[in-house]
Amino acid sequence: MKENLENSPDSRGRYGIHGGQYIPETLMNAVIELDEAYKKYKDNPDFNKEVTDLFNNYANRPSLLYYAENMTKDLGGAKVYLKREDLNHTGAHKINNCIGQAVLAKRMGKTRLIAETGAGQHGVATATVAALMGMECEVYMGVKDMERQALNVYRMRLLGAKVHGVESGTGTLKDAVSEAMREWTARIEDTHYLIGSCMGPHPFPEIVRDFQAVISKESRQQILEAEGKLPDAVLACVGGGSNAIGSFYHYIPDKGVRLIGCEAAGRGVDTMETAATIATGSLGIFHGMKSYFCQDKYGQIAPVYSISAGLDYPGIGPEHAYLHDIGRAEYVPVTDDEAVEAFEYLSRVEGIIPAIESAHAVAYAKKLVPTMRKDQIVIITISGRGDKDVAAIARYRGEDLHD
Amino acid sequence: MSKITIADAFKNGKAFIPFITSGDPDLETTEKNVLEMEKAGADLIELGIPFSDPTAEGPVIQEANIRALSGGVTTDKIFDMVRDLRTKTQIPMVFMTYANVVYHYGKEKFIKTAAEIGMQGLILPDVPFEEKKEFSETCKEYGIELVSLIAPTSHDRIRMIAKEADGFVYCVSSLGVTGMRSKITTDVGAMVELVKEAKDIPCAIGFGISNPEQAKEMASKSDGAIVGSAIVKICGQYGKDAPEHVYEFVKSMADAVHSV
C-alpha cells in the first residue's frame, strides 16, 4: 500500500483510472513545462527552504493542533482535536498551496498569476502571494459567488488583484475554473495558472496535494507528541478536496486511521440542489481530469448547489476518487442545515468561528464522535475561519445583515 | 453510392469547413442550415454536440451551447437528426464535442452509433495526443476518423501528433478560445509545413476566421479553412430564420476559399 501511494500518481498522472490530462493541445506544453519544473525543484533543498521559510515566517505555520476540551466533554465520546488551518495568514489552508506554487512559478520565470476562486479564500491567498512576490494577479470568480462573498472580492482588490466576474453557466466555482482555463490558453508565456484545489490536469493534483500535505505532516507529529498515538479518524470537508487530501496524506499508509471526507449535500442528496459528488455523481471527464462528477445521463455537468461557495463544485479531485474506489477513504454527505448548525455550535462551544466549508466536517464529527470510545481520538481540520460567512449565515437565519 | 470519407472534402482543391452547434435553436433549423451550407459550397460539415461547460469555446459558441441545451437537445436526438440528414445529403460530416459527452454516453456506444448513422469523424478539443488512445482505438474499430489538433504552442509536438493523425489535421490559428479575430498573427504556414514533413495529410486552419479575406489567406497556406463563431453568430442572430443568412455567408466564404 505504502509503495503504491508513494508512487501515485503514475507518470501519466493517473490515480487508478482517475486523473490524466484532458486539456486542449494549446495547454499541453504548458503543463509539460510545469511537470518538468516541479520534478526539478520538488527535492531541491534551496526550493524547499524558500517554501518552508514562507510557511513558518509568513503564513504562521506550523498551525496549532488544539484539544477541543469543551466539545469533547459535550459530545461524550472520542477526544476531539482541531487542526487550526484557520489560524494561517489569510485565514485558510489555501495559502499553503499558493506559497508553493508561486515560488515554483517564479523559478519558472512566470510574472503573472491567474486563479479561480469559489468562496474567495483561494483568490485572496493567490492575491496575497502575488503581492508578496511582486507578481501580477487576476482572479476569476462566479458572479453569484461575488455576491455571497463580497468581502473577499474587496480583499482581493485591496491586495492589488484584478477580479473578473464570470457570468457563464451557474456563475459559481465550476464556471470560474472554466474561465481561468480559457484565459490560460490565451496567455501562457508569462502566466502560471495557480489552481486552488487538487484537481485539473496532471500535474496539478499532485502539486496541490504535496503543498497541502504539510497539514497531515504536522498533525501526525503533533498528535504523537500530545497523545503518543495516532488518531482513530481524520475528518475534513471536501469540495475539490485540497484541505482533505492534505489532511489525509500522511495517514494513508496507517490503515487504522479512518479518513473521512465531508461533502456538501446542500438541501440533501435526494434533491437536485446538492454538490455531493461521491454520493450522487458518476464517472466522467471534465476540467482536465477523469474523476466523479455530478452530471446527467448525457454527460452534461449538473448545476450543483451548496450554501458553501467553496464546496459548490460538481467534481472531486482524482486522488479522492481513487481513495474512494479502493475504500481507503470514506465520503459522507452533510447538508446546509447541518453545516449551519455546526457553524453556530463550534462558535458557541469553543469560541472558534469556522468557515462554513469546515463546518461540514464539524457537523459530521458531531454525529461520529458520540459513537466512539473515550480512549479514541478524532482530528477535524478547520480549513478556514468563518468571518467571511457571518453575514451569509445571518441571512440564512433570517436576519437582515449585509457585509 | 461509394463510401463517404473525410478525404472527399479535400479532393477538389481547398476545402471550406463550417461549424454549427446542433439544436441551436432547434434541430429542424440545424438540418436546414446543413443543407444550405452544402448548397453554398461547403466541403465538410462540423456538427457540434453541445456541452454544458465548453472550456475551449469563446462566448459566441458558449451561448449557442446554452441555447441548444435549454431547447432540450440531447445526443440521441442529434443522432436521429443525422439519420434523417443522411437521406438528403452525402457531404462528409464530423462531430465536434467534448470528451465527457462521448465518455459518459458510453464511448463504444457513441462511436458505433456515429459510424452507423453515417458520420465520418470526431473532434474532441479536450483530448490531446497523450489521452488520444482511449478514444482512437474504438474509432478505428468502427471507421470513425479521430481528428487531431495542433496549436501555436505545439512546437516540437507537431511531428509526433501529425504522424498518428487521421482524416485531417486541425491547425489552431491562435492562442485562446474559439471566436472571431481581426488579425491572425501566428505563422500557421510554418505549422502546416511541419505537419506535411511528418505525414501527407490535409491540414485545415480554424479559430478566429471571420471574413472571406481571412478565409482565402488561410486556405492559401493550407488545405482549407474552418469557420465556427462567425456562422454561429448568424444562427444566434436569426434563430429559425438563419438558413438563408447562413447560406449567404457560407457562399461568400466558400467562394473565397475555392478561388485559391
Contacts between the chains, C-beta under 8 A, distances in Angstrom:
chain1	res1	chain2	res2	distance
A	12	B	130	6.8
A	20	B	130	7.7
A	20	B	131	5.6
A	21	B	128	6.5
A	21	B	130	5.4
A	21	B	131	6.2
A	22	B	99	5.3
A	22	B	126	4.9
A	22	B	127	6.2
A	22	B	128	7.6
A	22	B	131	5.6
A	23	B	126	6.0
A	23	B	128	6.3
A	24	B	55	7.5
A	24	B	56	4.9
A	24	B	125	5.3
A	24	B	126	6.1
A	24	B	128	7.1
A	24	B	149	7.4
A	24	B	151	7.1
A	25	B	125	7.9
A	25	B	128	5.0
A	25	B	129	7.4
A	25	B	149	4.7
A	25	B	150	6.2
A	25	B	151	4.6
A	25	B	153	7.8
A	25	B	154	6.0
A	25	B	157	7.6
A	25	B	161	7.5
A	25	B	172	6.9
A	26	B	151	3.9
A	26	B	152	7.4
A	26	B	153	5.4
A	26	B	172	6.3
A	26	B	175	6.4
A	26	B	176	7.9
A	27	B	153	7.6
A	28	B	128	5.0
A	28	B	129	7.3
A	28	B	130	7.2
A	28	B	151	7.9
A	28	B	153	7.5
A	28	B	154	7.3
A	28	B	157	6.5
A	29	B	153	5.0
A	29	B	154	6.9
A	29	B	155	6.5
A	29	B	157	6.8
A	30	B	153	7.0
A	168	B	59	7.8
A	168	B	62	5.8
A	169	B	52	7.1
A	169	B	53	6.3
A	174	B	53	6.5
A	175	B	53	7.4
A	178	B	53	5.3
A	178	B	55	4.8
A	181	B	55	5.1
A	182	B	55	6.2
A	182	B	56	7.6
A	182	B	58	7.7
A	182	B	176	7.2
A	182	B	177	4.9
A	185	B	56	7.4
A	185	B	175	6.2
A	185	B	176	5.4
A	185	B	177	6.2
A	186	B	175	5.3
A	186	B	176	3.5
A	186	B	177	7.1
A	187	B	175	7.0
A	187	B	176	8.0
A	188	B	153	6.2
A	188	B	175	6.9
A	282	B	104	7.2
A	283	B	103	7.7
A	283	B	104	7.4
A	284	B	100	4.9
A	284	B	103	6.5
A	284	B	104	5.2
A	285	B	98	7.9
A	285	B	99	4.2
A	285	B	100	4.7
A	285	B	103	5.0
A	285	B	104	7.9
A	285	B	126	7.4
A	286	B	53	6.8
A	286	B	100	5.4
A	287	B	55	7.3
A	288	B	126	7.6
A	290	B	103	7.9
A	293	B	100	7.6
A	295	B	100	7.2
A	295	B	104	6.3
A	297	B	104	7.6
A	298	B	74	5.2
A	298	B	75	5.1
A	298	B	76	7.9
A	298	B	101	6.8
A	298	B	104	7.0
A	298	B	105	6.4
A	299	B	51	7.6
A	299	B	100	4.3
A	299	B	101	4.8
A	299	B	102	7.8
A	299	B	103	6.8
A	299	B	104	3.1
A	299	B	105	6.1
A	300	B	51	6.9
A	300	B	52	4.2
A	300	B	69	6.5
A	300	B	101	7.9
A	301	B	52	4.6
A	301	B	53	5.1
A	301	B	100	7.5
